[in-house]
Amino acid sequence: MSTLDSLALTRIPPEDEALRAEVRTFLAEAIAGLPAHIRARSWGGYSTELSRKLGAKGWIGVTLPPAYGGGGRSAFTRYVLVEEYLACGAPVGSHWIADRQSAPLILKYGTEAQKQFYIPRVCRGEAFFCIGMSEPGSGSDLASVRTRATPNDTGFVLNGQKIWTTNAHHCQYMIALVRTSGTAEDRHKGLSQVIVDLSLPGVTVRPIEDLSGDSHFCEVFFDNVQLGPDALIGAEGQGWEQVTAELAFERSGPERLFSSIVLFDQWLQYVRTPQGRTESAQRLAGKVLTQLAPLRAMSVAIQDKLVRGQSPIVEAALVKELGTTLEQMIPAAIADDLFACEAEDVPVELLMTLKYVTEASPSFSLRGGTRDILRGMIARGLGLR
Ligand SMILES: Cc1cc2nc3c(=O)[nH]c(=O)nc-3n(C[C@H](O)[C@H](O)[C@H](O)COP(=O)(O)OP(=O)(O)OC[C@H]3O[C@@H](n4cnc5c(N)ncnc54)[C@H](O)[C@@H]3O)c2cc1C
């Protein structure tokens, strides 16, 4: 291999790129009429109807084996789909977690019965999952979780509380990180993952309202919830290893770059008008695009590493940290630009989108691991601590 070859950027294979046009056309019709300030919610937006339509197209679980209803295609196919969903702000939140991590997790660690029961329904856009990791007092310090699944004659009895659980009020299932043995002081030891049917007696789900007025995440309480023996996913006591592997996939995808992209596009439309085409706006547009392009290239390169079975945990942390910094810069810089020059005839829809993204943006560097935690991981990966 020549030096030039080794420097070549990872590219999405042409057979996957070929899917873009069809997805774009489909989405243009499927979400026609949805205003930008709603589309700005994107993977936080929720539409079971859209999920079912995408399932019918074969675009959920696209990397999963056809034997379980999946598409049998590569992770790059999924990358193209996700980029297109995010670029137009399709409300894909209902199946998001199930597609990104729950079904792949079940495929990797689940029993044959679990695979057959859950995965085909995920692929049809009918079974939705949420992630039960965080608890009050156990967010960054995840290994200290206290929710406990105590083994008994008929499976496990679940007691405890999860918090910030995205879409718990809309999902049928949660994959929860729980303690099955030992105490919180045992840290990583004694943790397991269980699938919780959220309709079981003893489960209470309470939505939490965020700064923007949306209620997309919840508190979830477990009071003597009886789980069957088949609730355990993977090996008992292996929960920590399973969760860590999940997080590398969660941190490097396009969703860590494109959370403000609907706003950016909406603003660019204004910048193309005579009133909006100021010198400072054009400079800002260039600044955003020159940061976005290399970050996207890094995200695609990490995808390639994941496809090759590597575990690019530090690289994924770096993409998330840089990506969310850019995502948060976009609404702040657009607001500065619009208001500093007392811009004229700014469309109301642009202002409503700006308002929503400004209110949502603090959460970009909290969800999926906070900025401080990621910086600590990067420093450790570089051998600096
Ligand atoms: C929009 C959104 C959606 C979410 N969805 C989910 C979900 O679906 N499922 C789920 O399980 N969780 C979810 N979360 C929770 C999220 O993962 C946690 O909020 C996050 O891990 C931080 O945990 P915490 O809130 O307990 O804060 P803490 O861990 O208490 O942190 C508070 C502050 O202290 C800093 N800090 C903590 N420890 C250290 C350290 N060692 N070094 C330096 N600084 C430190 C943090 O960076 C942060 O600024 C979501 C959060 C948000 C905002």
The ligand as an ORCA input file, in Angstrom:
! r2SCAN-3c Opt
* xyz 0 1
  C     -31.802     14.548     26.202
  C     -31.306     13.456     27.096
  C     -31.696     12.163     26.841
  C     -31.245     11.122     27.668
  N     -31.686      9.858     27.423
  C     -31.290      8.857     28.238
  C     -31.800      7.524     28.044
  O     -32.593      7.260     27.118
  N     -31.409      6.567     28.903
  C     -30.531      6.799     29.917
  O     -30.191      5.861     30.631
  N     -30.049      8.049     30.147
  C     -30.405      9.072     29.337
  N     -29.940     10.356     29.563
  C     -29.096     10.600     30.730
  C     -27.653     10.946     30.444
  O     -26.937      9.817     29.986
  C     -27.078     11.516     31.741
  O     -27.733     12.741     31.975
  C     -25.592     11.747     31.665
  O     -24.902     10.538     31.590
  C     -25.097     12.544     32.895
  O     -25.521     11.959     34.076
  P     -26.230     12.838     35.233
  O     -27.371     13.579     34.616
  O     -26.514     11.932     36.373
  O     -25.161     13.919     35.656
  P     -23.908     13.717     36.641
  O     -23.241     12.435     36.315
  O     -24.387     13.925     38.037
  O     -22.994     14.910     36.210
  C     -23.212     16.263     36.624
  C     -22.055     17.101     36.100
  O     -20.811     16.665     36.699
  C     -19.877     16.314     35.680
  N     -19.118     15.115     36.114
  C     -19.614     13.978     36.652
  N     -18.632     13.085     36.877
  C     -17.481     13.675     36.467
  C     -16.112     13.258     36.408
  N     -15.736     12.031     36.822
  N     -15.209     14.111     35.880
  C     -15.562     15.345     35.445
  N     -16.853     15.804     35.474
  C     -17.788     14.970     35.970
  C     -20.712     15.980     34.449
  O     -19.975     16.185     33.263
  C     -21.863     16.962     34.580
  O     -21.489     18.215     34.054
  C     -30.372     11.407     28.755
  C     -29.970     12.713     29.006
  C     -30.429     13.735     28.187
  C     -29.989     15.140     28.490
*
